[in-house]
Amino acid sequence: MGEAADKRIPVTREVWEDLSDLKRPGETFAGLLAEMIEHEKERRLFLDMERIEREGSFVELRL
């Protein structure tokens, strides 16, 4: 993991409790958030690919 930033992100008690429930023993909140970010990036990539496939116009390439 990279260098720690001295930043605070205000969240509601409910969000804090939900994050705490997701965190594995010994896992840091930074690690949990990094994993969640990677999952979201992957989800968005797949959604973009589905949208492009659905809406795009394609031409056949002859090899």
N, C-alpha and C positions, 0 to 999 in steps of 0.2 A: 504494500500500500504506500501511497505517496506521502509527502509531508503533510502533517495535520494543519488545517486552517483554524484560526481562532474566530469562528463565526457561530452565530446562533440563529436557529430557525424557529420562530414561534409557532407552536401547534396547540391545538385544543387538547384537553385532557383525554378525550376519546381517541384522538389520533395517536397520542403518546402511548396509551394502553394497547391499541391495535399494533403499533410498531413493536412494543415490548413483547407482545404475544408471538409475533413472527420471528423475533430474534432467538437464535439457538444459543444454548449454554456456551459461554466463552466467545461468542461472536460480538463484535462491536457494532454500534449503530452505523458507523461509517461503512463497515463491511456489508451490513444488511442493505443500506441505501445504495451502495455500488452495485450489488447484485440486482436490486429492483430496477435500477437504471438500465442495466444491460438487458434485462427481460423486456422492459418497455421499448428500448431501441429495436430489439428483435421483432416485437409485436408490430411496431410501426412499419418496419421494413416489409413484413409479410402483408400487411394491409395495403401498403403502396404497391407492392407487386400484384396483388389481386385486383386493385383498381386499374392499374395499367393494362393488365390482361383483359379486363372487362371492357375498358373504354378505349384502349389504344387501337390504332390501325397498323397492321403489320404487312410486310411484303415477304414473300418467300425468297429465300436465298438459295441459289443453286450452287452446289459444291462440286 
